[in-house]
Amino acid sequence: MRIVVCYPVENRHLQQIQAAAPDCEVCNAGQEGIARELLTADIFCGHAKVPVPWPEVVKQGRLRWIQSSAAGLDHCLTPEVIASEIVVTSASGLFADQVAEQTFALMLGLLRSLPTFFRAQQKLEFIRRPTGDLHHKTVGIVGLGGNGTRIAEVLRPWKTRIIATDTFADDKPDCVDELWPADQLPKLLQASDIVILAAPLNEETEHMIGAAEFAQMRKGTMLINVARGPIVDEAALVAALQSGHLAGAGLDVTEVEPLAPESPLWAMPNVIITPHVGAQAARRVDDSTDLICENLRRYFAGKKLLNVVDKRLGYPTPAARRGE
């Protein structure tokens, strides 16, 4: 059996994978070789950031399992993979701490007017200007998966009201005050001072936030997107910001990455942009390898894998994240 790896591993990570699958050949394809090596893979571990011939890979009939090193699966959930018998597992929740930290960096940066003060600092201006508060706000989280749940947990001590929508709304965790089904998104938008997007990207969520949804938000609402850029209609976002209806936006992701130099978002004083670094972590490769090896051990022992993805949904159910 052949395991093809494509994420920034060191030799020690490859040795760790080999120890978890001693009877397998482990190939470190890297981004430059992944399109070729995938054609003869039984198991793929990683995240291809270059074009991959998925129809041809599926047609080969050899690939059995994809263990993504990312939570988002738009890089591999093509129609061919979805229709196949290939098992897909994700890294859902693995970097939830970091995504929560990024969310707070964007949110507090906007609330405390940091873009304004950074510009003033460059001009050597020491002038008091208005700021906002996080305490006592109503925060709406769209998508209560691994990342959304962790954001709510970290937010819990801040004396905020936390509401959320999710496809699986039957089991409300203690970290949120209200959990509503996904079709109650308009209710969440109307009630929130800050809207945090933590939903996966799929056919249902693409452009989920557009002109109609911005109109449903109260004037002065802030938007934080730590999910995927195409969830938001960027033209509608720009219009909502330019009109003053939306008070600000913190964007770790954009509809097209990198964001085009001519985008009006770059120059807006009420926008903070970071280049999709929400899941960056000092231990990212180590933690990814630990998850991969745990699932490899489970796979060869015939046990249930962690984070098995419902390929039609594009993410694992809450039970699947727990390996149930």
C-alpha positions as CSV (number, residue, x, y, z in Angstrom):
1,M,0.0,0.0,0.0
2,R,1.3,3.4,-1.0
3,I,0.8,6.6,1.2
4,V,1.4,9.9,-0.7
5,V,2.1,12.9,1.5
6,C,1.7,16.5,0.4
7,Y,2.1,19.1,3.2
8,P,5.4,20.7,4.5
9,V,6.8,17.7,6.4
10,E,10.3,17.2,7.7
11,N,12.0,13.8,7.8
12,R,10.9,13.3,11.4
13,H,7.3,13.6,10.3
14,L,7.8,11.1,7.5
15,Q,9.4,8.7,10.0
16,Q,6.4,9.2,12.3
17,I,4.0,8.3,9.5
18,Q,6.1,5.3,8.5
19,A,6.0,4.1,12.1
20,A,2.2,4.3,12.1
21,A,2.0,2.4,8.8
22,P,5.1,0.1,8.9
23,D,4.0,-2.0,6.0
24,C,3.3,0.9,3.6
25,E,5.5,2.8,1.2
26,V,5.5,6.5,2.2
27,C,6.1,9.0,-0.6
28,N,6.6,12.7,0.1
29,A,5.3,14.2,-3.2
30,G,5.3,17.8,-2.3
31,Q,3.3,20.3,-4.3
32,E,5.5,19.9,-7.3
33,G,4.9,16.1,-7.5
34,I,1.4,15.6,-6.1
35,A,-0.5,15.7,-9.4
36,R,1.7,12.8,-10.7
37,E,2.1,10.8,-7.5
38,L,-1.6,10.8,-6.6
39,L,-2.3,8.5,-9.6
40,T,-0.6,5.6,-7.8
41,A,-1.7,6.4,-4.2
42,D,-3.8,4.2,-2.0
43,I,-3.9,6.9,0.7
44,F,-3.4,10.6,0.3
45,C,-2.4,12.7,3.3
46,G,-2.2,16.5,2.9
47,H,-3.5,19.4,1.0
48,A,-2.8,19.9,-2.7
49,K,-2.6,23.6,-3.5
50,V,-1.9,23.0,-7.2
51,P,-4.3,21.6,-9.9
52,V,-4.8,17.9,-9.5
53,P,-6.4,15.6,-12.1
54,W,-9.1,14.3,-9.7
55,P,-11.3,12.8,-12.5
56,E,-8.2,10.7,-13.6
57,V,-7.3,9.8,-10.0
58,V,-10.8,8.5,-9.4
59,K,-10.9,6.7,-12.7
60,Q,-7.7,4.8,-11.7
61,G,-9.8,3.2,-8.9
62,R,-6.8,2.9,-6.6
63,L,-7.2,5.8,-4.1
64,R,-9.1,4.6,-1.0
65,W,-8.8,7.4,1.5
66,I,-8.0,11.2,1.6
67,Q,-6.8,12.5,4.9
68,S,-6.8,16.3,4.5
69,S,-4.4,18.4,6.5
70,A,-6.9,21.2,6.3
71,A,-10.4,21.7,7.7
72,G,-11.7,23.2,4.4
73,L,-12.1,20.6,1.7
74,D,-12.7,22.6,-1.4
75,H,-9.3,21.5,-2.6
76,C,-10.4,17.8,-3.0
77,L,-14.2,17.5,-2.8
78,T,-14.7,17.6,-6.6
79,P,-17.9,16.0,-8.1
80,E,-15.9,12.9,-9.0
81,V,-14.5,12.4,-5.5
82,I,-18.0,13.0,-3.9
83,A,-19.5,10.4,-6.2
84,S,-16.8,7.9,-5.5
85,E,-16.3,5.4,-2.7
86,I,-13.2,7.3,-1.5
87,V,-13.3,8.0,2.2
88,V,-12.4,11.6,3.1
89,T,-11.4,12.8,6.6
90,S,-10.5,16.3,7.5
91,A,-8.6,18.3,10.1
92,S,-11.8,19.9,11.4
93,G,-11.2,21.6,14.7
94,L,-7.5,20.8,14.8
95,F,-6.5,24.5,14.6
96,A,-9.6,25.9,16.3
97,D,-7.4,27.7,18.9
98,Q,-5.6,29.6,16.3
99,V,-8.7,30.5,14.3
100,A,-10.3,31.8,17.5
101,E,-7.2,33.9,18.2
102,Q,-7.3,35.3,14.6
103,T,-11.0,36.0,15.1
104,F,-10.3,38.0,18.2
105,A,-7.4,39.9,16.6
106,L,-9.7,41.0,13.8
107,M,-12.7,41.7,16.0
108,L,-10.9,43.6,18.7
109,G,-8.8,45.4,16.2
110,L,-11.9,46.8,14.6
111,L,-13.7,47.5,17.8
112,R,-10.7,49.4,19.3
113,S,-10.2,51.3,16.1
114,L,-6.7,49.9,15.5
115,P,-6.6,50.7,11.8
116,T,-7.2,54.4,12.6
117,F,-4.5,54.4,15.3
118,F,-2.0,52.6,13.1
119,R,-2.4,55.3,10.5
120,A,-2.1,58.0,13.2
121,Q,1.0,56.4,14.5
122,Q,2.6,56.6,11.0
123,K,1.8,60.4,11.1
124,L,3.2,60.7,14.7
125,E,-0.3,61.8,15.8
126,F,-1.1,61.1,19.5
127,I,-4.8,62.0,19.4
128,R,-7.7,60.3,21.2
129,R,-10.4,59.0,18.9
130,P,-13.6,57.0,19.4
131,T,-13.4,53.2,20.1
132,G,-16.0,50.5,20.6
133,D,-16.6,47.7,23.2
134,L,-16.9,44.0,22.9
135,H,-18.5,43.5,26.3
136,H,-22.3,43.4,26.3
137,K,-22.5,42.9,22.5
138,T,-24.6,40.3,20.8
139,V,-22.3,38.1,18.7
140,G,-23.7,35.8,16.0
141,I,-21.6,32.8,14.9
142,V,-22.6,31.3,11.5
143,G,-21.4,27.6,11.7
144,L,-20.8,25.9,15.0
145,G,-18.4,23.3,13.9
146,G,-14.9,22.9,15.5
147,N,-13.8,26.5,14.8
148,G,-17.2,28.1,15.6
149,T,-17.5,26.2,18.9
150,R,-14.0,27.2,20.0
151,I,-14.7,30.8,19.1
152,A,-17.8,30.7,21.3
153,E,-15.9,29.1,24.1
154,V,-13.2,31.8,24.1
155,L,-15.9,34.5,23.8
156,R,-17.9,33.2,26.7
157,P,-16.2,35.1,29.5
158,W,-16.6,38.5,27.7
159,K,-20.1,39.2,29.0
160,T,-21.5,38.9,25.5
161,R,-24.7,37.3,24.3
162,I,-23.7,34.5,21.9
163,I,-26.1,33.2,19.3
164,A,-25.3,30.7,16.5
165,T,-26.8,28.9,13.5
166,D,-25.7,25.4,12.4
167,T,-27.0,22.5,10.3
168,F,-26.9,20.4,13.5
169,A,-28.8,22.5,16.0
170,D,-30.2,19.7,18.2
171,D,-27.5,19.7,20.9
172,K,-26.8,23.2,22.2
173,P,-23.4,23.5,23.9
174,D,-23.1,25.6,27.1
175,C,-20.8,28.1,25.3
176,V,-23.8,29.6,23.3
177,D,-27.0,31.2,24.6
178,E,-29.1,30.3,21.6
179,L,-28.4,27.7,18.8
180,W,-30.8,27.9,15.8
181,P,-31.0,25.8,12.6
182,A,-29.1,27.1,9.5
183,D,-32.3,28.4,7.9
184,Q,-32.7,30.9,10.8
185,L,-29.7,32.9,9.5
186,P,-31.9,36.0,8.9
187,K,-32.9,35.9,12.6
188,L,-29.2,35.8,13.6
189,L,-28.3,38.6,11.3
190,Q,-31.0,40.9,12.6
191,A,-30.1,40.2,16.2
192,S,-26.3,40.5,16.0
193,D,-23.9,43.4,16.6
194,I,-21.0,41.3,15.3
195,V,-21.4,38.5,12.8
196,I,-18.6,35.9,12.6
197,L,-18.5,33.5,9.7
198,A,-17.2,30.0,10.5
199,A,-19.1,27.9,8.1
200,P,-17.7,25.5,5.5
201,L,-17.7,26.4,1.8
202,N,-20.1,24.3,-0.3
203,E,-22.9,24.8,-2.8
204,E,-25.3,26.0,-0.1
205,T,-22.9,28.5,1.5
206,E,-21.3,30.1,-1.5
207,H,-22.4,33.7,-1.5
208,M,-24.6,33.0,1.5
209,I,-23.9,36.6,2.6
210,G,-24.9,39.0,-0.1
211,A,-26.8,42.2,-0.6
212,A,-30.0,40.9,1.0
213,E,-28.2,39.6,4.0
214,F,-26.3,42.8,4.6
215,A,-29.7,44.6,4.4
216,Q,-31.0,42.3,7.2
217,M,-28.1,43.4,9.5
218,R,-28.7,46.4,11.7
219,K,-26.8,49.6,10.7
220,G,-23.4,49.5,12.5
221,T,-23.0,45.7,12.5
222,M,-19.4,44.3,12.0
223,L,-18.6,41.3,9.9
224,I,-15.7,38.9,10.6
225,N,-14.9,36.2,8.1
226,V,-12.5,33.4,9.2
227,A,-14.2,30.8,7.0
228,R,-13.8,30.9,3.2
229,G,-13.9,34.0,1.0
230,P,-16.6,32.9,-1.5
231,I,-19.2,32.6,1.4
232,V,-19.4,36.4,1.0
233,D,-20.4,38.3,-2.2
234,E,-17.5,40.7,-2.2
235,A,-19.2,43.3,-4.4
236,A,-22.1,43.4,-1.9
237,L,-19.6,43.7,1.0
238,V,-17.9,46.6,-0.6
239,A,-21.2,48.3,-1.2
240,A,-22.4,47.7,2.4
241,L,-19.1,49.2,3.7
242,Q,-19.1,52.2,1.4
243,S,-22.7,53.1,2.3
244,G,-21.9,53.0,6.0
245,H,-24.5,50.4,6.7
246,L,-21.7,47.9,7.8
247,A,-19.5,49.4,10.4
248,G,-16.5,47.3,9.5
249,A,-15.1,44.0,8.3
250,G,-12.3,41.8,9.5
251,L,-11.3,39.5,6.6
252,D,-8.8,36.6,6.9
253,V,-10.1,35.3,3.6
254,T,-11.3,36.9,0.4
255,E,-13.5,35.8,-2.5
256,V,-10.4,35.5,-4.8
257,E,-7.0,35.0,-3.2
258,P,-4.8,36.9,-3.3
259,L,-7.1,39.9,-3.1
260,A,-6.7,42.0,-6.3
261,P,-4.6,45.2,-5.9
262,E,-7.4,47.3,-7.3
263,S,-9.9,46.1,-4.7
264,P,-11.5,49.0,-2.7
265,L,-11.2,46.9,0.4
266,W,-7.4,47.6,0.7
267,A,-7.9,51.3,1.4
268,M,-11.0,51.2,3.6
269,P,-10.2,52.6,7.1
270,N,-12.7,50.2,8.6
271,V,-11.4,47.0,7.1
272,I,-8.6,44.7,8.4
273,I,-7.2,42.2,5.9
274,T,-5.0,39.3,6.8
275,P,-3.8,36.8,4.1
276,H,-5.6,33.6,5.2
277,V,-3.4,32.9,8.2
278,G,-6.1,32.0,10.7
279,A,-5.0,28.4,11.0
280,Q,-1.3,29.1,11.1
281,A,0.3,27.6,14.2
282,A,3.8,27.0,15.5
283,R,2.9,23.3,15.8
284,R,0.7,23.0,12.7
285,V,2.8,20.3,11.0
286,D,3.4,18.4,14.2
287,D,-0.3,18.5,15.1
288,S,-1.3,17.5,11.5
289,T,1.0,14.6,11.6
290,D,-0.3,13.5,15.0
291,L,-3.8,13.4,13.6
292,I,-2.8,11.6,10.5
293,C,-1.0,9.0,12.5
294,E,-3.9,8.5,14.8
295,N,-6.2,7.9,11.9
296,L,-3.7,5.6,10.2
297,R,-3.6,3.5,13.3
298,R,-7.4,3.4,13.4
299,Y,-7.5,2.6,9.7
300,F,-5.3,-0.4,9.9
301,A,-7.0,-1.6,13.1
302,G,-10.4,-1.4,11.4
303,K,-11.6,1.3,13.8
304,K,-13.7,4.3,13.0
305,L,-11.7,7.3,11.8
306,L,-11.8,10.7,13.3
307,N,-13.4,13.5,11.2
308,V,-15.0,11.3,8.5
309,V,-16.6,13.8,6.1
310,D,-20.1,13.7,4.9
311,K,-19.1,14.4,1.3
312,R,-22.4,15.8,0.3
313,L,-22.3,18.3,3.2
314,G,-18.5,19.0,2.8
315,Y,-17.6,18.5,6.5
316,P,-17.9,16.0,9.3
317,T,-20.9,15.8,11.5
318,P,-20.4,16.5,15.2
319,A,-20.5,12.7,15.9
320,A,-17.9,12.1,13.2
321,R,-15.5,14.7,14.7
322,R,-15.6,12.6,17.8
323,G,-15.0,9.3,15.9
324,E,-18.4,8.0,16.6
